[in-house]
């Protein structure tokens, strides 16, 4: 199992927690439905995270379909620039399609400020005002 597959597998909610909550008796069925709904809510709340996807390889010689997948992820402009994708099956499928070209990390909580940093360097000077009237 590759490292990308391992990261994607840890982000998926487990189905077994809701299956174990069900019981065969009718008296326990009402309690089990409440337990199952709380288990699915807990799985949904634990799934609120992000994949930090960073392009590590060039697109030279890559098929057009792979380039389209990278563009749909928000990559393809600069190598080393991170993009944050929510934990979702669509994002996981796209990442698996381009796993040789990217590095993936699991992030929980909100998107950190590094995702919004400027990519350009500072100018080195500051415009104070106009010299001509």
Backbone as a chain_set.jsonl record, in Angstrom:
{"seq": "XXXXXXXXXXXXXXXXXXXXXXXXXXXXXXXXXXXXXXXXXXXXXXXXXXXXXXXXXXXXXXXXXXXXXXXXXXXXXXXXXXXXXXXXXXXXXXXXXXXXXXXXXXXXXXXXXXXXXXXXXXXXXXXXXXXXX", "coords": {"N": [[0.848, -1.174, 0.0], [0.655, 2.122, -0.95], [1.994, 5.286, 0.242], [0.267, 7.413, -0.273], [-2.185, 6.115, -0.649], [-2.48, 5.083, 1.908], [-2.789, 7.437, 3.422], [-5.173, 8.429, 2.336], [-6.888, 6.376, 3.073], [-6.997, 6.603, 5.856], [-8.473, 8.883, 6.198], [-11.042, 8.328, 5.441], [-14.356, 7.721, 6.63], [-15.191, 5.141, 8.926], [-17.184, 2.341, 8.239], [-17.853, 0.291, 9.846], [-18.368, 1.066, 12.478], [-20.975, 2.047, 12.565], [-22.343, -0.231, 11.79], [-21.909, -2.091, 13.811], [-23.476, -1.054, 15.794], [-26.094, -1.829, 15.433], [-28.698, -4.034, 16.478], [-30.321, -7.223, 16.972], [-32.624, -7.509, 18.493], [-35.895, -6.115, 19.167], [-36.346, -4.24, 21.175], [-33.856, -3.183, 21.649], [-33.413, -2.051, 19.248], [-34.359, 0.571, 18.906], [-32.655, 2.0, 20.562], [-30.317, 1.38, 19.303], [-30.588, 2.64, 16.835], [-30.386, 5.307, 17.566], [-27.791, 5.26, 18.531], [-26.471, 4.579, 16.196], [-27.008, 6.806, 14.603], [-25.627, 8.756, 16.031], [-23.09, 7.735, 15.752], [-22.672, 7.973, 13.005], [-22.793, 10.743, 12.791], [-20.54, 11.407, 14.289], [-18.582, 10.259, 12.694], [-18.906, 11.819, 10.43], [-18.2, 14.326, 11.436], [-15.541, 13.855, 12.066], [-14.545, 13.617, 9.573], [-14.202, 16.115, 8.609], [-11.854, 17.521, 7.345], [-8.798, 18.277, 5.633], [-6.958, 17.628, 2.63], [-3.633, 18.297, 2.136], [-2.228, 19.102, -0.702], [0.602, 18.974, -2.635], [2.372, 19.826, -5.477], [5.015, 18.002, -6.835], [6.446, 17.209, -9.044], [7.282, 17.826, -12.513], [5.151, 18.71, -15.335], [5.921, 17.98, -17.814], [5.786, 15.873, -20.551], [3.632, 14.451, -19.619], [0.449, 12.833, -19.951], [-2.454, 14.422, -21.502], [-4.868, 14.043, -20.174], [-4.098, 13.617, -17.545], [-2.963, 16.073, -16.961], [-5.26, 17.652, -17.023], [-6.59, 16.661, -14.777], [-4.837, 17.484, -12.756], [-5.093, 20.271, -13.07], [-7.775, 20.536, -12.327], [-7.557, 19.983, -9.659], [-6.361, 22.264, -8.845], [-3.712, 22.637, -9.232], [-0.553, 22.74, -11.068], [0.545, 25.132, -11.833], [2.762, 26.106, -10.287], [5.511, 24.379, -8.974], [5.627, 22.974, -5.799], [3.817, 24.605, -4.523], [1.255, 24.635, -2.157], [-2.048, 23.181, -2.147], [-5.306, 23.034, -0.851], [-7.612, 20.52, -0.374], [-10.894, 19.339, 0.342], [-11.781, 16.523, 2.468], [-13.077, 14.264, 0.54], [-14.712, 11.925, -1.624], [-14.392, 12.516, -4.365], [-12.161, 14.224, -4.478], [-10.267, 12.483, -3.43], [-10.157, 10.496, -5.415], [-9.128, 11.971, -7.572], [-6.622, 12.632, -6.547], [-5.465, 10.106, -6.309], [-5.242, 9.521, -9.0], [-3.145, 11.141, -9.848], [-0.989, 10.504, -8.245], [1.751, 10.051, -8.498], [2.855, 12.462, -9.053], [2.441, 14.251, -7.001], [2.575, 15.314, -3.514], [1.006, 14.318, -0.554], [-0.667, 15.337, 2.394], [-2.453, 14.85, 5.444], [-4.685, 17.134, 6.893], [-6.208, 18.576, 9.693], [-9.026, 20.375, 10.993], [-9.101, 23.915, 10.451], [-8.059, 25.623, 7.423], [-4.646, 26.364, 7.241], [-2.759, 29.493, 7.5], [-0.691, 29.467, 5.674], [-1.638, 28.557, 3.28], [-2.63, 30.722, 1.975], [-0.605, 32.483, 1.379], [1.352, 34.962, -0.332], [2.845, 34.377, -3.5], [4.719, 35.806, -4.858], [7.778, 37.622, -4.629], [8.726, 40.345, -2.443], [8.825, 43.762, -3.589], [10.978, 45.377, -2.871], [11.082, 48.046, -2.681], [9.185, 51.017, -1.855], [6.432, 52.872, -2.942], [6.022, 56.181, -2.402], [4.796, 58.57, -3.174], [3.567, 60.589, -5.948], [5.775, 62.259, -8.178], [5.303, 64.08, -10.172], [2.925, 66.691, -10.831]], "CA": [[0.0, 0.0, 0.0], [1.49, 3.311, -1.046], [1.761, 6.267, 1.302], [-0.917, 8.189, -0.624], [-3.34, 5.274, -0.359], [-2.594, 4.999, 3.359], [-3.333, 8.709, 3.896], [-6.571, 8.501, 1.934], [-7.653, 5.391, 3.832], [-7.211, 7.073, 7.226], [-9.436, 9.977, 6.202], [-12.383, 7.827, 5.164], [-15.059, 7.265, 7.829], [-15.361, 3.689, 8.969], [-18.568, 1.891, 8.175], [-18.089, -0.744, 10.836], [-18.86, 1.617, 13.73], [-22.429, 2.123, 12.511], [-22.885, -1.579, 11.63], [-21.872, -2.747, 15.12], [-24.477, -0.491, 16.694], [-27.384, -2.46, 15.222], [-28.962, -5.234, 17.262], [-31.432, -7.994, 16.405], [-33.822, -7.405, 19.331], [-36.702, -4.937, 18.85], [-36.187, -3.255, 22.247], [-32.558, -2.536, 21.485], [-33.323, -1.436, 17.925], [-34.532, 2.014, 19.042], [-31.409, 2.523, 21.119], [-29.244, 1.219, 18.327], [-30.714, 3.671, 15.808], [-29.823, 6.538, 18.126], [-26.338, 5.074, 18.572], [-25.98, 4.601, 14.816], [-27.018, 8.183, 14.108], [-24.531, 9.484, 16.672], [-21.838, 7.241, 15.175], [-22.494, 8.575, 11.69], [-22.476, 12.157, 13.009], [-19.145, 11.474, 14.719], [-17.754, 9.974, 11.521], [-18.967, 12.98, 9.543], [-17.433, 15.425, 12.021], [-14.121, 13.538, 11.975], [-14.148, 13.698, 8.178], [-14.041, 17.504, 8.215], [-10.447, 17.845, 7.282], [-8.32, 18.645, 4.312], [-5.725, 17.084, 2.087], [-2.691, 19.311, 1.67], [-1.666, 18.508, -1.904], [1.698, 19.781, -3.155], [2.943, 19.268, -6.706], [6.45, 17.784, -6.668], [7.089, 16.863, -10.317], [6.902, 18.632, -13.665], [4.118, 18.165, -16.208], [6.5, 17.711, -19.131], [5.648, 14.483, -20.972], [2.484, 13.832, -18.95], [-0.722, 12.852, -20.83], [-3.363, 15.551, -21.341], [-5.898, 13.73, -19.176], [-3.49, 13.815, -16.229], [-2.828, 17.523, -16.78], [-6.598, 18.146, -16.707], [-6.874, 16.305, -13.386], [-4.043, 18.398, -11.928], [-5.722, 21.593, -13.149], [-9.008, 20.507, -11.542], [-7.156, 20.048, -8.248], [-5.832, 23.592, -8.563], [-2.259, 22.577, -9.354], [-0.063, 22.85, -12.424], [1.179, 26.415, -12.076], [4.086, 26.16, -9.667], [5.878, 23.205, -8.192], [5.868, 23.301, -4.397], [2.747, 25.438, -3.977], [0.225, 23.74, -1.624], [-3.47, 23.396, -2.394], [-6.073, 22.305, 0.154], [-8.824, 19.901, -0.887], [-11.622, 18.714, 1.449], [-11.876, 15.068, 2.454], [-14.238, 13.871, -0.26], [-14.343, 10.859, -2.568], [-13.946, 13.065, -5.65], [-10.778, 14.692, -4.317], [-9.414, 11.308, -3.232], [-9.972, 9.859, -6.709], [-8.228, 12.804, -8.366], [-5.276, 12.512, -5.981], [-4.944, 8.786, -6.691], [-4.92, 9.552, -10.423], [-1.879, 11.863, -10.06], [-0.2, 10.253, -7.041], [3.187, 10.068, -8.772], [3.279, 13.843, -9.274], [2.099, 15.104, -5.861], [2.789, 14.866, -2.144], [-0.26, 14.523, 0.137], [-0.664, 15.29, 3.854], [-3.754, 15.06, 6.066], [-4.785, 18.302, 7.751], [-7.492, 18.623, 10.382], [-9.38, 21.722, 11.404], [-9.216, 24.916, 9.403], [-6.913, 25.749, 6.52], [-3.667, 27.277, 7.838], [-2.498, 30.732, 6.765], [0.28, 29.237, 4.607], [-2.346, 28.313, 2.038], [-3.013, 31.974, 1.367], [0.545, 33.359, 1.253], [1.712, 35.431, -1.671], [3.927, 33.608, -4.092], [5.697, 36.74, -5.387], [8.677, 38.258, -3.68], [8.459, 41.76, -2.262], [9.473, 44.576, -4.61], [12.245, 45.934, -2.392], [10.932, 49.491, -2.547], [7.833, 51.421, -1.546], [6.047, 54.085, -3.629], [5.527, 57.125, -1.399], [3.871, 59.496, -3.822], [3.927, 60.954, -7.305], [6.655, 63.421, -8.254], [4.715, 65.033, -11.101], [1.581, 67.105, -10.383]], "C": [[0.893, 1.236, 0.0], [1.131, 4.304, 0.054], [0.532, 7.115, 1.002], [-2.174, 7.384, -0.318], [-3.567, 5.157, 1.144], [-3.189, 6.275, 3.932], [-4.806, 8.82, 3.548], [-7.427, 7.535, 2.731], [-7.916, 5.865, 5.25], [-8.252, 8.171, 7.283], [-10.862, 9.508, 5.962], [-13.059, 7.402, 6.462], [-15.277, 5.757, 7.784], [-16.837, 3.34, 8.983], [-18.886, 0.894, 9.278], [-18.632, -0.182, 12.142], [-20.377, 1.717, 13.724], [-23.051, 0.737, 12.377], [-22.926, -2.292, 12.974], [-22.975, -2.267, 16.041], [-25.83, -1.18, 16.543], [-27.498, -3.769, 16.008], [-30.162, -5.951, 16.653], [-32.7, -7.859, 17.234], [-34.568, -6.11, 19.037], [-36.561, -3.858, 19.923], [-34.875, -2.49, 22.086], [-32.444, -1.819, 20.144], [-33.477, 0.079, 17.991], [-33.26, 2.652, 19.591], [-30.279, 2.436, 20.107], [-29.344, 2.25, 17.207], [-30.176, 5.001, 16.295], [-28.305, 6.45, 18.174], [-25.743, 5.132, 17.166], [-25.959, 6.012, 14.26], [-25.915, 9.011, 14.751], [-23.18, 9.025, 16.128], [-21.596, 7.838, 13.797], [-22.195, 10.061, 11.799], [-21.024, 12.32, 13.425], [-18.203, 11.202, 13.551], [-17.746, 11.153, 10.568], [-18.159, 14.14, 10.108], [-15.935, 15.146, 11.982], [-13.613, 13.648, 10.542], [-13.972, 15.15, 7.721], [-12.581, 17.887, 8.326], [-10.078, 18.152, 5.853], [-7.117, 17.805, 3.934], [-4.866, 18.277, 1.69], [-1.932, 18.668, 0.519], [-0.623, 19.47, -2.458], [2.266, 19.088, -4.387], [4.453, 19.174, -6.537], [7.173, 17.511, -7.979], [6.52, 17.724, -11.435], [5.84, 17.929, -14.502], [4.632, 17.841, -17.601], [6.393, 16.212, -19.431], [4.486, 13.75, -20.341], [1.294, 13.874, -19.91], [-1.679, 14.007, -20.506], [-4.432, 15.288, -20.291], [-5.36, 13.932, -17.766], [-3.312, 15.298, -15.939], [-4.182, 18.136, -16.422], [-6.977, 17.839, -15.262], [-6.098, 17.218, -12.437], [-4.642, 19.8, -11.922], [-7.002, 21.634, -12.323], [-8.729, 20.485, -10.047], [-6.647, 21.427, -7.866], [-4.322, 23.642, -8.648], [-1.856, 22.807, -10.799], [0.618, 24.164, -12.721], [2.606, 26.44, -11.55], [4.324, 24.885, -8.873], [6.179, 23.667, -6.778], [4.803, 24.17, -3.766], [1.628, 24.538, -3.454], [-1.185, 24.18, -2.011], [-4.215, 22.533, -1.39], [-7.379, 21.828, -0.456], [-9.558, 19.248, 0.284], [-11.595, 17.192, 1.329], [-13.184, 14.691, 1.767], [-13.795, 12.79, -1.23], [-13.848, 11.394, -3.909], [-12.502, 13.537, -5.569], [-9.828, 13.505, -4.158], [-9.146, 10.588, -4.548], [-9.02, 10.638, -7.605], [-6.787, 12.669, -7.874], [-4.663, 11.163, -6.342], [-4.563, 8.735, -8.165], [-3.542, 10.174, -10.677], [-0.902, 11.641, -8.908], [1.305, 10.28, -7.266], [3.735, 11.488, -8.871], [3.099, 14.738, -8.056], [2.531, 14.47, -4.542], [1.533, 15.243, -1.372], [-0.048, 14.414, 1.642], [-2.088, 15.493, 4.337], [-3.685, 16.27, 6.973], [-6.159, 18.259, 8.415], [-7.757, 20.054, 10.82], [-9.496, 22.654, 10.221], [-7.953, 24.955, 8.557], [-5.922, 26.734, 7.135], [-3.386, 28.474, 6.932], [-1.517, 30.512, 5.619], [-0.38, 28.941, 3.273], [-2.7, 29.581, 1.294], [-1.834, 32.927, 1.178], [0.757, 33.79, -0.187], [2.856, 34.602, -2.201], [4.998, 34.514, -4.681], [6.572, 37.296, -4.272], [8.296, 39.729, -3.54], [9.287, 42.566, -3.258], [10.835, 45.106, -4.154], [12.2, 47.446, -2.28], [9.457, 49.787, -2.275], [7.553, 52.737, -2.252], [5.402, 55.004, -2.607], [4.502, 58.073, -2.015], [4.364, 59.819, -5.214], [4.801, 62.204, -7.287], [6.058, 64.478, -9.175], [3.316, 65.401, -10.625], [0.474, 66.57, -11.24]], "O": [[1.776, 1.377, 0.846], [0.098, 4.176, 0.711], [-0.182, 7.503, 1.926], [-3.135, 7.93, 0.224], [-4.709, 5.134, 1.602], [-4.016, 6.208, 4.841], [-5.607, 9.258, 4.375], [-8.58, 7.842, 3.037], [-8.971, 5.557, 5.805], [-8.865, 8.373, 8.332], [-11.803, 10.242, 6.262], [-12.417, 6.789, 7.315], [-15.518, 5.183, 6.722], [-17.634, 3.983, 9.666], [-20.052, 0.676, 9.608], [-19.313, -0.909, 12.865], [-21.013, 1.499, 14.755], [-24.187, 0.54, 12.811], [-23.877, -3.022, 13.253], [-23.373, -2.979, 16.964], [-26.645, -1.114, 17.463], [-26.524, -4.503, 16.174], [-30.932, -5.352, 15.902], [-33.785, -8.085, 16.698], [-33.944, -5.107, 18.692], [-36.65, -2.671, 19.608], [-34.807, -1.292, 22.36], [-31.497, -1.065, 19.919], [-32.823, 0.804, 17.241], [-32.843, 3.717, 19.135], [-29.401, 3.297, 20.057], [-28.324, 2.694, 16.679], [-29.574, 5.747, 15.523], [-27.609, 7.426, 17.896], [-24.651, 5.664, 16.966], [-25.034, 6.392, 13.543], [-25.326, 9.873, 14.098], [-22.237, 9.812, 16.046], [-20.463, 8.171, 13.45], [-21.43, 10.597, 10.997], [-20.346, 13.247, 12.981], [-17.154, 11.834, 13.431], [-16.72, 11.465, 9.965], [-17.502, 14.861, 9.357], [-15.135, 16.076, 11.879], [-12.409, 13.757, 10.31], [-13.627, 15.39, 6.564], [-12.152, 18.506, 9.301], [-10.937, 18.27, 4.979], [-6.365, 17.335, 4.788], [-5.332, 19.169, 0.982], [-1.092, 17.794, 0.733], [-0.919, 20.636, -2.72], [2.602, 17.905, -4.343], [5.1, 20.145, -6.144], [8.402, 17.575, -8.022], [5.426, 18.276, -11.322], [5.648, 16.718, -14.396], [3.852, 17.467, -18.477], [6.859, 15.384, -18.648], [4.364, 12.537, -20.51], [1.135, 14.862, -20.627], [-1.707, 14.505, -19.38], [-4.857, 16.209, -19.593], [-6.095, 14.374, -16.883], [-3.488, 15.736, -14.802], [-4.243, 19.049, -15.599], [-7.61, 18.657, -14.596], [-6.64, 17.674, -11.43], [-4.691, 20.447, -10.875], [-7.294, 22.647, -11.687], [-9.564, 20.918, -9.252], [-6.513, 21.728, -6.68], [-3.71, 24.602, -8.178], [-2.706, 23.042, -11.658], [1.226, 24.302, -13.783], [3.542, 26.759, -12.283], [3.431, 24.387, -8.187], [6.905, 24.642, -6.58], [4.878, 24.449, -2.57], [1.088, 23.744, -4.223], [-1.472, 25.366, -2.177], [-3.793, 21.412, -1.107], [-8.158, 22.62, -0.986], [-8.91, 18.654, 1.146], [-11.412, 16.643, 0.242], [-14.261, 14.793, 2.355], [-12.627, 12.744, -1.618], [-12.973, 10.788, -4.527], [-11.71, 13.285, -6.477], [-8.717, 13.519, -4.688], [-8.032, 10.118, -4.779], [-8.202, 10.05, -8.313], [-5.852, 12.601, -8.671], [-3.474, 11.084, -6.648], [-3.66, 7.99, -8.544], [-2.849, 9.779, -11.615], [-0.073, 12.507, -8.627], [2.063, 10.509, -6.323], [4.946, 11.695, -8.784], [3.559, 15.88, -8.068], [2.812, 13.275, -4.461], [1.037, 16.361, -1.509], [0.655, 13.522, 2.117], [-2.855, 16.227, 3.714], [-2.734, 16.421, 7.739], [-7.156, 17.94, 7.767], [-6.83, 20.845, 10.996], [-9.925, 22.261, 9.136], [-6.919, 24.397, 8.925], [-6.316, 27.836, 7.516], [-3.732, 28.468, 5.751], [-1.507, 31.299, 4.673], [0.264, 29.063, 2.231], [-3.035, 29.534, 0.111], [-2.052, 34.091, 0.843], [0.394, 33.086, -1.129], [3.732, 34.174, -1.448], [6.093, 34.038, -4.98], [6.144, 37.418, -3.124], [7.628, 40.291, -4.407], [10.331, 42.105, -3.719], [11.742, 45.265, -4.97], [13.166, 48.066, -1.836], [8.596, 48.924, -2.442], [8.374, 53.651, -2.167], [4.375, 54.671, -2.016], [3.457, 58.337, -1.42], [5.442, 59.384, -5.619], [4.589, 63.103, -6.473], [6.294, 65.669, -8.968], [2.596, 64.56, -10.087], [-0.697, 66.841, -10.976]]}, "num_chains": 1, "name": "protein.A"}
